[in-house]
Amino acid sequence: MRRAALYARVSTRRQEKEATIDSQIAQLEAYAELHGYALSQEHYFIDQAVSGKYLARPAWTAYATQP
């Protein structure tokens, strides 16, 4: 099984309250399983209520600097 990382983001508090991040994660997990990718919690990168306007996002930065 191949390894993969997961990145999800919501940009507003409203989206966060509506649990859209949970639906993103569920869809990404289903895709990974369907296509034979293994996900581990240490490779879940989640930015909540962080604008996508700039690349300086905590989880995105952590993902991008992974070895």
Residue, then its C-alpha position, 0 to 999 in steps of 0.5 A: m500500500r502506498r502512503a499519502a498525506l491529507y490536507a484539508r482547510v476551511s477559511t471561515r468560522r461558518q464553514e468550520k461550524e458547518a463541519t465542512i472540514d469533516s466532509q472534506i476529510a471523509q472524502l479524502e479518506a474514501y479516495a485514499e482507500l479506494h485507490g490503495y493509499a495508506l493514511s496515518q494521523e501524523h500525515y493529516f494536515i488541517d487548517q481550520a478558519v485559515s484563509g487560502k489567500y496566502l501560502a503562510r498557513p500552519a498546516w500547509t507549511a508543515y505539510a510542505t516541509q515534510p521530508 
